[in-house]
């Protein structure tokens, strides 16, 4: 007899393992086979610790016995990051979430949700590396989301504008602009989200910036769109990020003004 719960588990996009109090596997879903490589008959009836690295496997059964004796939850109901082993012997990283189910006869079943986070970790590493590179850029650099909210404000940007990162990150980028530009900036972003027509993105323009002390000065701004930092193909314009590279051109403007005096 096929139960509704079994159908739900098999349709889950996350690998699931059900085990009893004796730590023996009673059921796995289809995604478990896809990720770990074991067919159901290769794992059911075996101790779940065969999926774990040795340093965790030697402690697993005792962790369950301690919980059954004390009722103290150290893993159940939490998300734990650990290393697991595929059938091939390859080690990879998973996030484990364990749910406890009490049956009518009073015995317990433990359902483990084992999410493969290998790609997520790799993506995070790429993003962190990109952020570090942007922060190290000698030019003032600002990253914002599709709504104009500042996500990154580099050290060079802090030095130019006079704001700390905490004062700017999470705020609308128009706080750095003269009122005449700030008043229409949200409209520019909205129009781009609706039409995808680029008027500033991908170009370099001269604009004005307003510093924390109120001083206004000319800057050269180059804006690039970061569609997906991790290399994925899927794109939603509302999830875009925009990076602005800023150059202080006040000296250039002053030199031009000074030259005209003697023309």
C-alpha positions in Angstrom: 0.0 0.0 0.0 1.4 3.4 -1.0 1.0 6.0 1.6 0.5 9.7 0.9 3.6 10.5 3.0 5.7 8.2 0.8 4.5 10.1 -2.3 5.3 13.4 -0.7 8.8 12.2 0.2 9.6 10.9 -3.3 8.6 14.3 -4.8 10.8 16.2 -2.4 13.8 17.9 -4.1 15.8 17.3 -1.0 17.3 13.9 -0.1 15.4 12.3 2.8 16.2 9.4 5.1 13.9 7.8 7.6 15.5 5.8 10.4 14.3 4.1 13.6 15.6 4.3 17.1 18.1 1.6 16.3 19.7 3.9 13.7 18.7 1.6 10.9 17.5 3.1 7.7 13.8 2.4 6.9 13.2 4.5 3.8 14.9 6.8 1.4 13.4 9.0 -1.3 14.3 9.3 -5.0 16.4 12.4 -4.5 18.5 10.5 -2.0 19.5 8.0 -4.6 20.3 10.8 -7.1 22.6 12.5 -4.6 24.2 9.7 -2.7 24.1 7.0 -5.4 22.6 4.2 -3.3 19.5 2.4 -4.4 16.9 1.9 -1.8 17.7 -1.8 -1.3 21.4 -1.0 -0.8 20.7 1.2 2.2 17.4 0.1 3.8 18.2 -2.0 6.9 21.7 -0.7 7.2 23.0 1.7 9.9 22.7 5.3 8.7 26.2 6.0 9.8 27.5 4.3 6.6 26.7 7.7 5.0 29.0 9.6 7.4 32.7 10.3 7.5 34.4 8.1 10.2 34.9 11.0 12.7 31.1 11.4 12.9 30.1 7.8 12.3 31.9 6.5 15.5 29.8 9.0 17.6 26.4 8.8 15.9 24.8 5.8 17.6 25.8 7.1 21.0 24.3 10.5 20.2 21.0 8.8 19.5 21.2 6.7 22.7 21.9 9.7 24.8 19.0 11.6 23.3 16.6 8.6 24.0 17.8 8.5 27.6 17.8 12.2 28.4 15.4 13.9 25.9 18.0 16.6 25.4 18.0 17.8 21.8 21.4 18.6 20.4 20.7 17.9 16.7 17.0 17.5 16.3 15.2 20.6 15.2 18.4 22.3 14.1 20.4 22.6 11.0 23.9 21.1 11.2 26.6 21.2 8.6 28.6 18.0 8.2 30.5 15.9 5.8 28.9 12.9 4.1 30.1 10.1 1.8 28.5 9.1 -1.5 28.4 5.5 -2.7 31.4 6.3 -4.9 33.4 7.2 -1.8 33.5 10.9 -2.6 33.1 13.2 0.4 30.9 16.2 0.2 29.2 18.8 2.5 25.6 18.6 3.5 23.2 20.5 5.8 21.3 18.1 8.0 17.9 18.9 9.5 16.4 16.1 11.6 12.7 15.9 12.4 11.3 13.6 15.1 8.0 11.7 14.6 6.3 9.8 17.4 4.3 6.8 16.2 1.1 5.4 17.8 3.0 2.7 19.6 5.2 5.3 21.3 8.4 4.6 19.3 10.2 7.3 17.5 11.2 7.7 13.9 13.8 10.3 12.7 13.5 11.9 9.3 16.7 13.5 8.0 16.7 16.1 5.3 20.2 16.0 3.8 20.8 19.0 1.5 23.9 18.9 -0.7 25.4 22.4 -0.2 28.6 21.8 -2.3 27.5 24.2 -5.0 26.2 26.7 -2.6 29.6 26.8 -0.8 31.4 27.2 -4.1 29.0 30.0 -5.0 29.6 31.7 -1.7 33.4 31.5 -2.2 33.1 33.1 -5.6 30.9 35.9 -4.2 33.3 36.5 -1.3 36.3 36.6 -3.6 34.5 39.1 -5.9 33.5 41.3 -2.9 37.1 41.2 -1.6 38.4 42.3 -5.0 35.9 45.1 -5.2 36.8 46.3 -1.7 40.5 46.4 -2.6 39.8 48.5 -5.7 41.7 51.8 -5.4 38.7 53.6 -7.1 35.6 54.3 -5.1 33.2 51.5 -5.9 29.5 51.0 -5.0 27.3 48.0 -5.5 23.5 48.4 -5.4 20.5 46.2 -6.1 17.8 46.7 -8.7 15.9 49.0 -6.3 18.9 51.3 -5.7 19.8 50.0 -2.3 23.5 50.0 -1.6 24.9 46.5 -1.0 28.6 47.4 -0.9 30.5 50.6 -0.3 34.2 50.2 -0.7 37.0 51.7 1.5 37.9 54.1 -1.3 34.2 55.2 -1.5 34.2 55.8 2.2 37.3 58.0 1.8 35.8 60.0 -1.0 32.3 60.6 0.4 33.3 60.7 4.1 30.7 58.1 5.1 31.4 54.8 6.9 30.1 51.6 5.3 27.5 51.3 8.1 26.1 54.7 7.2 25.5 53.8 3.5 25.0 50.1 3.1 21.2 49.4 3.2 20.3 52.9 2.2 19.2 54.2 -1.2 22.2 55.3 -3.3 20.5 58.6 -4.1 21.7 59.9 -0.7 25.1 60.3 -2.5 23.6 62.5 -5.3 22.5 66.1 -5.7 18.7 66.5 -5.1 18.0 67.1 -8.8 19.4 63.7 -9.8 18.2 61.9 -6.6 14.6 62.9 -7.3 14.6 61.1 -10.6 17.0 58.2 -9.9 14.4 55.7 -8.7 12.4 56.4 -11.9 15.4 55.5 -14.0 15.8 52.2 -12.3 12.1 51.4 -12.6 12.2 52.2 -16.3 15.1 49.9 -16.8 13.4 47.0 -14.9 10.3 47.4 -17.1 12.1 47.9 -20.5 15.6 46.6 -20.1 16.7 49.6 -22.2 20.2 50.7 -21.1 20.9 54.4 -20.9 23.6 54.6 -18.2 24.5 50.9 -17.8 27.6 50.0 -19.8 28.5 53.7 -20.3 30.8 56.2 -18.6 29.3 59.6 -17.7 30.2 62.7 -15.8 28.0 63.3 -12.8 27.9 65.2 -9.5 28.3 63.7 -6.1 27.4 65.1 -2.7 29.7 64.2 0.2 28.7 63.8 3.8 29.9 67.3 4.6 27.6 68.7 1.9 30.4 69.5 -0.6 29.5 68.7 -4.2 32.0 67.6 -6.8 32.3 66.2 -10.3 32.8 62.5 -10.7 33.2 60.1 -13.7 30.9 57.1 -13.2 31.0 53.8 -15.1 28.1 51.4 -14.4 28.1 47.6 -15.0 25.4 45.1 -14.4 26.2 41.9 -12.4 23.6 39.5 -13.7 25.0 36.4 -11.9 28.2 36.3 -10.0 28.3 32.6 -9.9 28.0 31.9 -13.6 24.4 30.7 -13.7 22.4 31.4 -16.9 19.0 32.1 -15.2 18.4 35.8 -14.8 15.7 37.9 -13.2 16.2 41.6 -13.7 14.8 42.3 -10.2 17.8 40.3 -8.8 20.4 42.2 -10.7 23.2 44.0 -9.0 24.9 47.1 -10.4 28.5 48.2 -9.8 29.5 51.8 -10.1 33.2 52.6 -10.6 33.8 56.2 -9.6 36.7 58.5 -10.4 37.1 62.0 -8.8 37.6 64.4 -11.7 37.6 67.6 -9.7 41.3 68.1 -10.4 40.7 67.7 -14.2 37.8 70.2 -14.1 39.9 72.6 -12.1 42.8 72.4 -14.6 40.4 73.0 -17.4 39.0 76.0 -15.6 42.4 77.3 -14.9 43.5 76.9 -18.5 40.6 78.9 -19.8 41.6 81.8 -17.6 44.8 82.2 -19.7 43.3 81.5 -23.1 
